[in-house]
């Protein structure tokens, strides 16, 4: 069985990503847009990556999207 404590870091980092890159998006928008990118750009089924890999994908997704909130672009 996986250690359930791994989820604490995952959700903390997911929350930071959401606030930093996509604060105006609702959670469903973030999931839908990210999962669509994951399927098309990375050819990856969201069912299989471990949380640590999913965070790597999330960071890659964020860097590939221009966010007006990131890097002082408000």
Beta strands, then each sheet from edge to edge (+ up, - down):
end
